[in-house]
Amino acid sequence: DKLMKDIGMIRSESEPCSYYMLDDNGEVVVLVNVHVDDNYAIGEDTQVEKFISEVEKRVAIKRLGDPEIFLGMEMQVDSKGDVQITQQKQIDKLVEQFDLQYAFPTRVPHNTMRLEKAESNLEGDNYQSMVGGVIYISRGTKPEIAHNVLDLSRCLKNHDERHIKAGKRVIQYLNHVKKIPLTISAKQNCPVIRV
């Protein structure tokens, strides 16, 4: 935290592992995500280079170039500079963990009925692991399942077969859409982040 602040980075209030640098107009020019000893900086090339140079003056770092995998997310930068992010390997792990390799894919992640807490709790079913897995994926690349994740997570202590079936349906949906990336566009006319 001290190093980042010393070189002019501001810590995000909503995401404590993210920092940003503003230019004289108050526009974000560099955004940095920090995870233990892995950092990922995005922004204009000259500004990112300036940031990296300032860090190198203070600590030894290893430049790895454009990331291919970051926190379990597969990343590709295309010729236009667009970043495409998927979590195919994470989804494949969930599919295998819950034995859904041969399940039919589904095009919608949930039933229309809201899940209510069960009277009792099933033991030894890995429901919490299932919910944790889909939470991680929803926060990374599949925000469209956020409502389903909320519904599933409300019943961590009181769940039954209905909840497990609903969780498996979300995983079947993720398996169906796992190759569709979350794309961050590099277009020049994208709105500027202002703080």
Accessible surface in RSA format (square Angstrom, percent):
REM  Atomic radii and reference values for relative SASA: ProtOr
REM  Chains: A
REM  Algorithm: Lee & Richards
REM  Probe-radius: 1.40
REM  Slices: 20
REM RES _ NUM      All-atoms   Total-Side   Main-Chain    Non-polar    All polar
REM                ABS   REL    ABS   REL    ABS   REL    ABS   REL    ABS   REL
RES ASP A   1    80.35  56.3  41.99  41.8  38.36  90.7  24.46  57.6  55.90  55.7
RES LYS A   2   153.10  74.7 144.37  88.6   8.73  20.8 119.90 107.9  33.20  35.4
RES LEU A   3    53.32  29.7  47.79  34.2   5.54  13.9  50.35  35.4   2.98   8.0
RES MET A   4    15.30   7.9  15.30  10.1   0.00   0.0   7.82   6.6   7.49   9.9
RES LYS A   5   111.82  54.5  95.28  58.5  16.54  39.4  53.69  48.3  58.13  61.9
RES ASP A   6    79.12  55.4  49.84  49.6  29.28  69.2  16.13  38.0  62.99  62.8
RES ILE A   7    16.91   9.6   0.08   0.1  16.83  40.6   6.97   5.0   9.94  27.0
RES GLY A   8    44.08  54.4   0.00   N/A  44.08  54.4  33.55  92.1  10.52  23.6
RES MET A   9     5.19   2.7   0.00   0.0   5.19  12.3   0.00   0.0   5.19   6.9
RES ILE A  10    72.10  41.0  69.26  51.6   2.84   6.8  72.10  51.9   0.00   0.0
RES ARG A  11    98.27  41.3  88.14  44.9  10.14  24.1  22.38  30.6  75.90  46.0
RES SER A  12    19.69  16.6  15.05  20.1   4.63  10.7   6.55  14.0  13.14  18.4
RES GLU A  13   181.60 104.3 141.98 107.4  39.63  94.4  62.70 121.3 118.90  97.1
RES SER A  14   105.22  88.9  71.59  95.5  33.63  77.5  56.45 120.2  48.77  68.3
RES GLU A  15    69.92  40.1  69.92  52.9   0.00   0.0  26.39  51.0  43.54  35.5
RES PRO A  16    69.80  50.9  68.39  62.3   1.41   5.1  68.39  56.5   1.41   8.8
RES CYS A  17    59.70  45.2  57.04  63.6   2.67   6.3   9.05  22.9  50.65  54.6
RES SER A  18    14.92  12.6  14.92  19.9   0.00   0.0   6.10  13.0   8.82  12.4
RES TYR A  19    10.23   4.8  10.23   5.8   0.00   0.0   2.87   2.2   7.35   9.1
RES TYR A  20    30.84  14.4  30.84  17.5   0.00   0.0  14.46  10.9  16.38  20.2
RES MET A  21    21.63  11.2  21.63  14.3   0.00   0.0  12.83  10.9   8.80  11.7
RES LEU A  22    59.32  33.0  38.02  27.2  21.30  53.5  38.02  26.7  21.30  57.3
RES ASP A  23    50.36  35.3  34.37  34.2  15.99  37.8  27.75  65.3  22.61  22.5
RES ASP A  24   157.05 110.0 118.04 117.5  39.01  92.2  40.50  95.3 116.56 116.2
RES ASN A  25   117.00  80.7  90.53  87.5  26.47  63.7  20.15  48.5  96.84  93.6
RES GLY A  26    26.64  32.9   0.00   N/A  26.64  32.9  23.26  63.8   3.38   7.6
RES GLU A  27    39.84  22.9  39.84  30.1   0.00   0.0   0.91   1.8  38.92  31.8
RES VAL A  28    24.36  16.0   7.20   6.5  17.16  41.3   7.20   6.3  17.16  46.5
RES VAL A  29    16.96  11.2  11.40  10.3   5.56  13.4  16.23  14.1   0.73   2.0
RES VAL A  30     0.50   0.3   0.00   0.0   0.50   1.2   0.50   0.4   0.00   0.0
RES LEU A  31    59.07  32.9  58.18  41.6   0.90   2.3  58.18  40.9   0.90   2.4
RES VAL A  32     0.16   0.1   0.03   0.0   0.14   0.3   0.16   0.1   0.00   0.0
RES ASN A  33    52.35  36.1  51.45  49.7   0.91   2.2  10.36  24.9  41.99  40.6
RES VAL A  34    34.83  22.9  32.84  29.7   1.99   4.8  32.84  28.5   1.99   5.4
RES HIS A  35    78.98  43.2  77.57  53.9   1.41   3.6  44.98  46.4  34.00  39.6
RES VAL A  36   132.02  86.9  93.36  84.5  38.66  93.2 105.33  91.5  26.69  72.4
RES ASP A  37   121.26  84.9  94.91  94.5  26.35  62.3  40.39  95.1  80.87  80.7
RES ASP A  38    70.11  49.1  67.11  66.8   3.00   7.1  10.05  23.7  60.06  59.9
RES ASN A  39    86.03  59.3  54.30  52.5  31.73  76.4  13.47  32.4  72.56  70.1
RES TYR A  40    41.55  19.4  39.14  22.3   2.40   6.3  33.08  24.9   8.47  10.4
RES ALA A  41    25.17  23.1   5.82   9.0  19.35  44.0   5.82   8.2  19.35  51.3
RES ILE A  42    66.44  37.8  62.22  46.4   4.22  10.2  65.81  47.4   0.63   1.7
RES GLY A  43    43.82  54.0   0.00   N/A  43.82  54.0  21.39  58.7  22.42  50.2
RES GLU A  44   111.73  64.1 102.82  77.8   8.91  21.2  45.82  88.6  65.91  53.8
RES ASP A  45   125.94  88.2 114.70 114.2  11.24  26.6  36.31  85.5  89.62  89.4
RES THR A  46   103.33  73.5  93.16  94.4  10.17  24.2  85.58 115.0  17.75  26.8
RES GLN A  47    45.97  25.7  45.78  33.5   0.19   0.5   0.13   0.3  45.84  34.8
RES VAL A  48    23.99  15.8  23.99  21.7   0.00   0.0  23.99  20.8   0.00   0.0
RES GLU A  49    78.32  45.0  77.52  58.6   0.80   1.9  45.35  87.7  32.96  26.9
RES LYS A  50   119.74  58.4 112.55  69.1   7.19  17.1  69.74  62.8  50.01  53.3
RES PHE A  51    10.13   5.1   9.78   6.1   0.34   0.9  10.05   6.1   0.08   0.2
RES ILE A  52    35.01  19.9  34.86  26.0   0.16   0.4  35.01  25.2   0.00   0.0
RES SER A  53    39.24  33.2  37.19  49.6   2.05   4.7  23.35  49.7  15.89  22.3
RES GLU A  54    42.60  24.5  42.60  32.2   0.00   0.0  10.88  21.1  31.71  25.9
RES VAL A  55    11.50   7.6  11.50  10.4   0.00   0.0  11.50  10.0   0.00   0.0
RES GLU A  56    74.62  42.8  54.45  41.2  20.17  48.0  21.43  41.4  53.19  43.4
RES LYS A  57   151.29  73.8 109.89  67.4  41.40  98.6  80.78  72.7  70.52  75.1
RES ARG A  58   105.71  44.4  71.61  36.5  34.10  81.2  33.14  45.3  72.58  44.0
RES VAL A  59    68.41  45.0  58.45  52.9   9.96  24.0  67.90  59.0   0.51   1.4
RES ALA A  60   108.83 100.1  69.01 106.5  39.83  90.6  78.23 110.2  30.61  81.1
RES ILE A  61    68.74  39.1  33.27  24.8  35.47  85.5  41.71  30.0  27.03  73.4
RES LYS A  62   170.65  83.3 145.00  89.0  25.65  61.1  92.91  83.6  77.74  82.8
RES ARG A  63   112.78  47.4  81.28  41.4  31.50  75.0  56.63  77.4  56.15  34.0
RES LEU A  64   136.20  75.9 102.20  73.1  34.00  85.5 107.78  75.7  28.43  76.5
RES GLY A  65    64.16  79.1   0.00   N/A  64.16  79.1  42.74 117.3  21.42  48.0
RES ASP A  66   104.99  73.5  84.58  84.2  20.41  48.3  18.57  43.7  86.42  86.2
RES PRO A  67    25.13  18.3  13.91  12.7  11.22  40.8  22.55  18.6   2.58  16.0
RES GLU A  68   139.35  80.0 132.12 100.0   7.23  17.2  45.40  87.8  93.95  76.7
RES ILE A  69    95.74  54.5  72.41  53.9  23.32  56.2  72.41  52.1  23.32  63.3
RES PHE A  70    21.85  10.9  19.62  12.2   2.23   5.8  21.85  13.2   0.00   0.0
RES LEU A  71    59.70  33.2  40.37  28.9  19.34  48.6  52.00  36.5   7.71  20.7
RES GLY A  72    21.30  26.3   0.00   N/A  21.30  26.3  14.31  39.3   6.98  15.6
RES MET A  73    35.14  18.2  35.14  23.3   0.00   0.0  31.94  27.2   3.20   4.2
RES GLU A  74    31.69  18.2  30.09  22.8   1.60   3.8  28.77  55.6   2.93   2.4
RES MET A  75    16.42   8.5  11.88   7.9   4.54  10.8  11.63   9.9   4.79   6.4
RES GLN A  76   129.26  72.3 124.34  90.9   4.92  11.7  40.01  85.2  89.25  67.7
RES VAL A  77    61.47  40.5  30.42  27.5  31.05  74.8  30.42  26.4  31.05  84.2
RES ASP A  78    50.81  35.6  35.86  35.7  14.95  35.4  37.78  88.9  13.03  13.0
RES SER A  79   123.86 104.7  74.49  99.4  49.37 113.7  59.54 126.8  64.32  90.1
RES LYS A  80   154.22  75.2 125.97  77.3  28.25  67.3  87.34  78.6  66.88  71.2
RES GLY A  81    28.76  35.5   0.00   N/A  28.76  35.5  20.45  56.1   8.30  18.6
RES ASP A  82    13.51   9.5  13.51  13.4   0.00   0.0   0.00   0.0  13.51  13.5
RES VAL A  83    20.73  13.6  20.73  18.8   0.00   0.0  20.73  18.0   0.00   0.0
RES GLN A  84    61.49  34.4  59.00  43.1   2.49   5.9   3.81   8.1  57.68  43.7
RES ILE A  85    12.75   7.3  12.73   9.5   0.03   0.1  12.73   9.2   0.03   0.1
RES THR A  86    15.21  10.8  14.60  14.8   0.61   1.4  10.70  14.4   4.51   6.8
RES GLN A  87     1.18   0.7   0.27   0.2   0.90   2.1   0.00   0.0   1.18   0.9
RES GLN A  88    54.66  30.6  54.66  40.0   0.00   0.0   8.79  18.7  45.88  34.8
RES LYS A  89   120.21  58.6 118.21  72.5   2.00   4.8  82.23  74.0  37.98  40.5
RES GLN A  90    47.87  26.8  46.28  33.8   1.58   3.8   0.98   2.1  46.89  35.6
RES ILE A  91     0.21   0.1   0.21   0.2   0.00   0.0   0.21   0.2   0.00   0.0
RES ASP A  92    61.24  42.9  56.97  56.7   4.27  10.1  26.51  62.4  34.73  34.6
RES LYS A  93   134.96  65.8 128.11  78.6   6.85  16.3  86.36  77.7  48.61  51.8
RES LEU A  94    10.37   5.8  10.32   7.4   0.04   0.1  10.35   7.3   0.01   0.0
RES VAL A  95     9.08   6.0   9.08   8.2   0.00   0.0   9.08   7.9   0.00   0.0
RES GLU A  96   121.18  69.6 111.60  84.4   9.59  22.8  24.88  48.1  96.30  78.6
RES GLN A  97    91.43  51.1  56.63  41.4  34.80  82.9  35.27  75.1  56.16  42.6
RES PHE A  98    15.80   7.9   9.80   6.1   6.00  15.6  14.53   8.8   1.27   3.6
RES ASP A  99   114.89  80.5  97.38  96.9  17.51  41.4  29.43  69.3  85.46  85.2
RES LEU A 100    16.16   9.0  14.71  10.5   1.45   3.6  15.00  10.5   1.16   3.1
RES GLN A 101    82.83  46.3  58.27  42.6  24.57  58.5  32.97  70.2  49.86  37.8
RES TYR A 102   208.88  97.5 177.72 101.1  31.16  81.1 136.93 102.9  71.95  88.7
RES ALA A 103    36.11  33.2  12.95  20.0  23.16  52.7  22.86  32.2  13.25  35.1
RES PHE A 104   175.79  87.9 172.15 106.6   3.64   9.5 173.14 105.0   2.65   7.6
RES PRO A 105    81.18  59.2  60.40  55.1  20.79  75.6  62.20  51.4  18.98 118.0
RES THR A 106    18.49  13.1  14.21  14.4   4.27  10.2  13.17  17.7   5.32   8.0
RES ARG A 107   191.74  80.5 173.06  88.2  18.68  44.5  59.81  81.7 131.93  80.0
RES VAL A 108    79.01  52.0  79.01  71.5   0.00   0.0  79.01  68.7   0.00   0.0
RES PRO A 109    16.35  11.9  16.35  14.9   0.00   0.0  16.35  13.5   0.00   0.0
RES HIS A 110    79.36  43.4  70.38  48.9   8.98  23.0  53.80  55.4  25.55  29.7
RES ASN A 111    80.99  55.9  70.42  68.1  10.58  25.5  21.92  52.8  59.07  57.1
RES THR A 112   138.34  98.4 105.45 106.9  32.89  78.4  80.46 108.1  57.88  87.5
RES MET A 113   153.38  79.4 139.42  92.3  13.96  33.2 104.50  88.8  48.88  64.8
RES ARG A 114   149.84  62.9 128.66  65.6  21.18  50.4  49.68  67.9 100.16  60.7
RES LEU A 115    22.53  12.6  22.15  15.8   0.39   1.0  22.53  15.8   0.00   0.0
RES GLU A 116   101.27  58.1 101.17  76.5   0.09   0.2  49.80  96.3  51.46  42.0
RES LYS A 117   126.52  61.7 106.84  65.6  19.68  46.9  50.33  45.3  76.19  81.2
RES ALA A 118    10.20   9.4   2.31   3.6   7.89  17.9   4.89   6.9   5.31  14.1
RES GLU A 119   176.05 101.1 144.73 109.5  31.31  74.6  66.97 129.5 109.07  89.1
RES SER A 120    80.55  68.1  73.72  98.4   6.84  15.7  45.04  95.9  35.52  49.8
RES ASN A 121    53.07  36.6  33.06  31.9  20.01  48.2  14.69  35.4  38.38  37.1
RES LEU A 122    63.31  35.3  58.38  41.8   4.93  12.4  59.96  42.1   3.35   9.0
RES GLU A 123   149.29  85.7 121.45  91.9  27.84  66.3  62.64 121.2  86.65  70.7
RES GLY A 124    84.78 104.5   0.00   N/A  84.78 104.5  42.82 117.5  41.96  94.0
RES ASP A 125    35.33  24.7  16.56  16.5  18.78  44.4  22.37  52.6  12.97  12.9
RES ASN A 126    86.81  59.9  78.30  75.7   8.51  20.5   6.42  15.5  80.39  77.7
RES TYR A 127     0.09   0.0   0.00   0.0   0.09   0.2   0.09   0.1   0.00   0.0
RES GLN A 128    89.54  50.1  82.28  60.1   7.26  17.3  46.11  98.1  43.43  32.9
RES SER A 129    51.82  43.8  35.20  47.0  16.61  38.3  30.15  64.2  21.67  30.4
RES MET A 130     0.49   0.3   0.49   0.3   0.00   0.0   0.49   0.4   0.00   0.0
RES VAL A 131     1.31   0.9   1.31   1.2   0.00   0.0   1.31   1.1   0.00   0.0
RES GLY A 132    35.66  44.0   0.00   N/A  35.66  44.0  28.84  79.1   6.82  15.3
RES GLY A 133    19.03  23.5   0.00   N/A  19.03  23.5  16.67  45.8   2.36   5.3
RES VAL A 134     0.00   0.0   0.00   0.0   0.00   0.0   0.00   0.0   0.00   0.0
RES ILE A 135    61.13  34.8  61.13  45.5   0.00   0.0  61.13  44.0   0.00   0.0
RES TYR A 136    90.74  42.4  88.23  50.2   2.52   6.5  83.20  62.5   7.55   9.3
RES ILE A 137     1.41   0.8   1.41   1.1   0.00   0.0   1.41   1.0   0.00   0.0
RES SER A 138    12.71  10.7   6.46   8.6   6.25  14.4   0.74   1.6  11.97  16.8
RES ARG A 139   181.64  76.3 144.26  73.5  37.38  89.0  53.17  72.7 128.47  77.9
RES GLY A 140    18.92  23.3   0.00   N/A  18.92  23.3   7.74  21.2  11.18  25.0
RES THR A 141     3.79   2.7   0.19   0.2   3.60   8.6   0.17   0.2   3.62   5.5
RES LYS A 142     8.51   4.1   8.51   5.2   0.00   0.0   2.09   1.9   6.41   6.8
RES PRO A 143    80.08  58.4  71.17  64.9   8.91  32.4  72.29  59.7   7.79  48.4
RES GLU A 144    86.59  49.7  57.17  43.3  29.43  70.1  53.78 104.0  32.81  26.8
RES ILE A 145     0.00   0.0   0.00   0.0   0.00   0.0   0.00   0.0   0.00   0.0
RES ALA A 146    55.68  51.2  49.87  77.0   5.81  13.2  51.25  72.2   4.43  11.7
RES HIS A 147   115.41  63.1 108.13  75.2   7.28  18.6  77.04  79.4  38.37  44.6
RES ASN A 148     7.14   4.9   5.04   4.9   2.10   5.1   3.40   8.2   3.74   3.6
RES VAL A 149    13.22   8.7  13.22  12.0   0.00   0.0  13.22  11.5   0.00   0.0
RES LEU A 150   106.56  59.3 103.91  74.3   2.64   6.6 106.39  74.7   0.17   0.5
RES ASP A 151    17.30  12.1  16.22  16.1   1.08   2.6   4.66  11.0  12.64  12.6
RES LEU A 152     2.33   1.3   2.33   1.7   0.00   0.0   2.33   1.6   0.00   0.0
RES SER A 153    31.91  27.0  21.60  28.8  10.30  23.7  10.50  22.4  21.40  30.0
RES ARG A 154    69.43  29.2  52.58  26.8  16.85  40.1  39.51  54.0  29.92  18.1
RES CYS A 155     0.05   0.0   0.00   0.0   0.05   0.1   0.05   0.1   0.00   0.0
RES LEU A 156    60.37  33.6  59.38  42.5   0.99   2.5  59.38  41.7   0.99   2.7
RES LYS A 157   165.52  80.7 157.87  96.9   7.65  18.2 101.87  91.7  63.64  67.8
RES ASN A 158    49.26  34.0  48.53  46.9   0.73   1.8   1.49   3.6  47.76  46.2
RES HIS A 159     1.16   0.6   0.93   0.6   0.22   0.6   0.93   1.0   0.22   0.3
RES ASP A 160    38.45  26.9  38.45  38.3   0.00   0.0  21.09  49.6  17.36  17.3
RES GLU A 161   116.65  67.0 115.06  87.1   1.59   3.8  62.35 120.6  54.30  44.3
RES ARG A 162   113.85  47.8 106.44  54.3   7.41  17.6  71.35  97.5  42.50  25.8
RES HIS A 163     0.00   0.0   0.00   0.0   0.00   0.0   0.00   0.0   0.00   0.0
RES ILE A 164    16.11   9.2  16.11  12.0   0.00   0.0  16.11  11.6   0.00   0.0
RES LYS A 165   151.88  74.1 147.13  90.3   4.75  11.3  93.36  84.0  58.52  62.3
RES ALA A 166    19.35  17.8  16.59  25.6   2.76   6.3  18.51  26.1   0.84   2.2
RES GLY A 167     0.00   0.0   0.00   N/A   0.00   0.0   0.00   0.0   0.00   0.0
RES LYS A 168    68.47  33.4  68.47  42.0   0.00   0.0  20.42  18.4  48.04  51.2
RES ARG A 169    66.16  27.8  66.08  33.7   0.08   0.2  10.74  14.7  55.42  33.6
RES VAL A 170     2.01   1.3   2.01   1.8   0.00   0.0   2.01   1.7   0.00   0.0
RES ILE A 171     0.09   0.0   0.09   0.1   0.00   0.0   0.09   0.1   0.00   0.0
RES GLN A 172    37.91  21.2  36.11  26.4   1.79   4.3   3.72   7.9  34.19  25.9
RES TYR A 173    21.57  10.1  21.57  12.3   0.00   0.0   3.98   3.0  17.58  21.7
RES LEU A 174     0.04   0.0   0.04   0.0   0.00   0.0   0.04   0.0   0.00   0.0
RES ASN A 175    38.52  26.6  29.89  28.9   8.63  20.8   0.75   1.8  37.77  36.5
RES HIS A 176    74.00  40.4  47.49  33.0  26.52  67.8  33.38  34.4  40.62  47.3
RES VAL A 177    13.70   9.0  13.41  12.1   0.29   0.7  13.70  11.9   0.00   0.0
RES LYS A 178    39.36  19.2  38.99  23.9   0.37   0.9  16.14  14.5  23.22  24.7
RES LYS A 179   149.50  72.9 133.78  82.1  15.72  37.4  76.68  69.0  72.82  77.6
RES ILE A 180   104.47  59.4 103.33  77.0   1.13   2.7 104.00  74.9   0.47   1.3
RES PRO A 181    44.58  32.5  30.38  27.7  14.19  51.6  30.54  25.2  14.03  87.2
RES LEU A 182    65.41  36.4  61.02  43.7   4.39  11.0  65.24  45.8   0.17   0.4
RES THR A 183    64.29  45.7  37.40  37.9  26.89  64.1  29.08  39.1  35.21  53.2
RES ILE A 184    85.53  48.7  81.63  60.8   3.91   9.4  84.63  60.9   0.90   2.4
RES SER A 185    44.86  37.9  25.77  34.4  19.08  44.0  25.81  55.0  19.04  26.7
RES ALA A 186    44.12  40.6  21.25  32.8  22.87  52.0  33.20  46.7  10.92  28.9
RES LYS A 187   138.24  67.4 121.76  74.7  16.49  39.3  73.67  66.3  64.58  68.8
RES GLN A 188   180.51 100.9 147.54 107.8  32.97  78.5  68.17 145.1 112.34  85.2
RES ASN A 189   129.99  89.6  97.42  94.1  32.57  78.4  45.97 110.6  84.02  81.2
RES CYS A 190    50.66  38.3  38.44  42.9  12.22  28.7  22.51  57.0  28.15  30.4
RES PRO A 191   126.44  92.1 100.44  91.6  26.00  94.5 111.58  92.1  14.86  92.4
RES VAL A 192    77.23  50.8  53.29  48.2  23.94  57.7  58.60  50.9  18.63  50.5
RES ILE A 193   103.62  59.0  95.75  71.3   7.87  19.0 101.35  73.0   2.27   6.2
RES ARG A 194   158.55  66.6 129.83  66.2  28.72  68.4  56.97  77.9 101.58  61.6
RES VAL A 195   110.94  73.0  46.70  42.3  64.24 154.8  75.60  65.7  35.34  95.9
END  Absolute sums over single chains surface
CHAIN  1 A    12866.3      10451.7       2414.6       7035.0       5831.3
END  Absolute sums over all chains
TOTAL         12866.3      10451.7       2414.6       7035.0       5831.3
